[in-house]
Each structure stands twice: as structure tokens, then as C-alpha cells.
């Protein structure tokens, strides 16, 4: 169910939002236990200098295949 919801959100952002407002990145405030889930969806960790309780992750929707 989670994968379907993330795919839906990516689809909405890439097909309906990005072409009109210049949105390029999706950001998630992940729980530590969810990092591997988001990595499977193509998200990458944001490099930060401090350890975060909720790691930031991003997806470059401008580089997704059409």
C-alpha cells in the first residue's frame, strides 16, 4: 500500500505540478526505520553534518523516465 501511495504522489508531482510551477524535487522527512523503503522508491539521503532523528531524503523528479 505504501509503494502505491508514493508512486501516486510522484505521478501527481511529475505530471501535474512540475510542468506548471517548476517543482523538481520531492522531499521526505523519513523515520530511521523507513529509509530503506524510500531508497527502494529512488529517494536519496540528504547529506547533513549532524545526525538527525528523522533523516531527510529527496527524489529528483526531473530525472525520472517519462
PABAMAR-965057 format. One record per residue (C-alpha): residue number from 1; z, x, y. Coordinates in pm, whole numbers, plus 50000, padded with zeros to 5 digits. Layout:
! PABAMAR-965057
+------+-------+-------+-------+
| dogu |     w |     u |     v |
+------+-------+-------+-------+
|  NUM |     Z |     X |     Y |
...
+------+-------+-------+-------+
! end
This chain:
! PABAMAR-965057
+------+-------+-------+-------+
| dogu |     w |     u |     v |
+------+-------+-------+-------+
|    1 | 50000 | 50000 | 50000 |
|    2 | 50085 | 50284 | 50239 |
|    3 | 49749 | 50456 | 50188 |
|    4 | 49568 | 50130 | 50262 |
|    5 | 49760 | 50080 | 50587 |
|    6 | 49697 | 50438 | 50702 |
|    7 | 49325 | 50405 | 50617 |
|    8 | 49314 | 50078 | 50812 |
|    9 | 49478 | 50238 | 51118 |
|   10 | 49240 | 50536 | 51101 |
|   11 | 48942 | 50300 | 51076 |
|   12 | 49052 | 50094 | 51377 |
|   13 | 49115 | 50407 | 51586 |
|   14 | 48790 | 50582 | 51491 |
|   15 | 48555 | 50282 | 51508 |
|   16 | 48700 | 50065 | 51783 |
|   17 | 48924 | 50279 | 52003 |
|   18 | 48782 | 50633 | 52011 |
|   19 | 48430 | 50536 | 52128 |
|   20 | 48567 | 50349 | 52429 |
|   21 | 48873 | 50537 | 52554 |
|   22 | 48835 | 50896 | 52442 |
|   23 | 49114 | 50890 | 52184 |
|   24 | 49071 | 51182 | 51947 |
|   25 | 49400 | 51245 | 51766 |
|   26 | 49638 | 51024 | 51572 |
|   27 | 50000 | 51145 | 51579 |
|   28 | 50275 | 51050 | 51335 |
|   29 | 50645 | 51118 | 51361 |
|   30 | 50694 | 51172 | 50988 |
|   31 | 51010 | 51169 | 50784 |
|   32 | 51054 | 51500 | 50598 |
|   33 | 51002 | 51326 | 50264 |
|   34 | 50673 | 51174 | 50382 |
|   35 | 50499 | 51498 | 50485 |
|   36 | 50313 | 51531 | 50152 |
|   37 | 50194 | 51168 | 50177 |
|   38 | 50043 | 51227 | 50521 |
|   39 | 49893 | 51560 | 50412 |
|   40 | 49704 | 51374 | 50136 |
|   41 | 49568 | 51147 | 50411 |
|   42 | 49438 | 51451 | 50603 |
|   43 | 49718 | 51493 | 50859 |
|   44 | 49829 | 51843 | 50959 |
|   45 | 50170 | 51961 | 51078 |
|   46 | 50206 | 52042 | 51447 |
|   47 | 50337 | 52398 | 51480 |
|   48 | 50663 | 52391 | 51672 |
|   49 | 50913 | 52665 | 51739 |
|   50 | 51214 | 52454 | 51646 |
|   51 | 51299 | 52276 | 51323 |
|   52 | 51251 | 51905 | 51371 |
|   53 | 51432 | 51625 | 51197 |
|   54 | 51106 | 51428 | 51196 |
|   55 | 50804 | 51661 | 51170 |
|   56 | 50510 | 51581 | 51397 |
|   57 | 50173 | 51556 | 51228 |
|   58 | 49824 | 51488 | 51361 |
|   59 | 49480 | 51384 | 51241 |
|   60 | 49165 | 51479 | 51436 |
|   61 | 48962 | 51159 | 51405 |
|   62 | 48680 | 51325 | 51596 |
|   63 | 48609 | 51539 | 51289 |
|   64 | 48611 | 51259 | 51031 |
|   65 | 48285 | 51196 | 50845 |
|   66 | 48106 | 50885 | 50963 |
+------+-------+-------+-------+
! end
